[in-house]
Amino acid sequence: MAAQVAAAVANGSAGAVPAVVSPGAVGVGVGVAQPLPTTSLYVGDLEGSVSDSQLYELFSQAGQVVSVRVCRDVTSRRSLGYAYVNFSNPLDAARALELLNFALLNNKPIRVMYSNRDPSSRRSGSANIFIKNLDKAIDNKTLHETFSTFGTILSCKVAMDEVGQSKGFGFVQYEKEEEAQAAIKSLNGMLINDKPVYVGPFLRKQERDHSFDKTKFNNVFVKNLSESTTKEDLVKIFGEYGNITSAVVMIGMDGKSRCFGFINFENPDAAARAVQELNGKKINDKEWYVGRAQKKSEREMELKRRFEQTPAIPGVAGGMIQPYDMGGFPVRDAALSPAAQIGTLTSALANATPEQQRTILGENLYPLVEQLEPNQAAKVTGMLLEMDQTEVLHLLESPEALKSKVAEAMDVLRNVAHQQNPNTPTSQLAALSLTEGIIS
């Protein structure tokens, strides 16, 4: 039925829709009553020409639609590929989810899910699983059908490249943790389309970072130094945390400081204390970034892991999070807000939760990235948001720094895509870098 309804809309056989918002529509703006979470649906993977009226006509088959919104670029009005549909009651929303998920619209299957899941569930990654080594023929619908045996699925997505081909991995989030565990227990190592798949718990960024960062390190990287900062200054400041075996401020060909350097500690605990105490500290009116200096092999492993385990959160492709306001409801065109003044932005970040901080930064960063790489803006923004917060703020302030980092991110995407060819030499992965904190 869903495919037939969608086909009618796509072919223009359905009657014209006089208005997208019905009388008494519930808005999504500030100060207006919000619909219950279970009445609001997120619709993703939209073909670029899908209109509000098409979605209204399609979803009205399931019940009374209160409002429809295809999210668009504020400048070009180009569709961002996703929309929100609000119903008057939860039963209609549930019916639409059941009937229209993966229905064809303009010859492209759409993804439908509840747009307002439990915020604590989103933050914790609870009941979220990661699947890799998928056959390239497996799409969102097939993945959903395979894993729905074990419980109610809230979100399901196969990661795709820029031309719509499967990357061989995906994500499924269940309503309950025990459902996710049952899927892992039953399907990990099993053959799907004659390929053994890995099924395991999805690890949040903090968990992946903790697992990676627990390795002891002695070498520390510091950036955003003032041009007058010398090796002796580094020895004096970092020496407060333990014995230093070497320190260097990197100098350019012109003899001027490149404003970053390295400090090697005798004891790894001292190095860890220095990173904890000095990262983000303002010295000579410069806010320092201090972190572990990484070898190329470590950097490759970390970037590959981050790229492969970007969660499938509805709203934006490539790992960029779905925009939410402070009440937990989707924000219309939130990812397209103009960049705020850095001072105001810093104040907003100081009063926000970690999840809200990421959303705020994404909202300001996305339109700037889109000007440089319109076809990969969401994916590149998601990658840049993995950087330290102070570095992201620097990108918002400096067009040249942003241009450089976007170019590096595009190199990462190209290299990872190339890596999927089994004949690609692993040595080529040495180019994968989004930080300057490197030691050979």
Secondary structure, DSSP 8 states (H G I E B T S, - for coil): -HHHHHHHHHTT-S---S-SS-TT----STTS----GGGEEEEES--TT--HHHHHHHHTTTS-EEEEEEEE-TTT--EEEEEEEEESSHHHHHHHHHHHTT-EETTEE-EEEES---HHHHHHTTTEEEEES--TT--HHHHHHHHGGGS-EEEEEEEE-TTS-EEEEEEEEESSHHHHHHHHHHHTT-EETTEE-EEEE---HHHHHHHHHTS---EEEEES--TT--HHHHHHHHGGGS-EEEEEEEE-TTS-EEEEEEEEESSHHHHHHHHHHHTT-EETTEE-EEEE-EEHHHHHHHHHHHHHT----TTSGGG----B-TTSSB-TTGGG-----HHHHHHHHHTS-HHHHHHHHHHHHHHHHHHH-TTSHHHHHHHHTTS-HHHHHHHHH-HHHHHHHHHHHHHHHHHHHHHTSTTS-GGGGGG--S-S-EE-
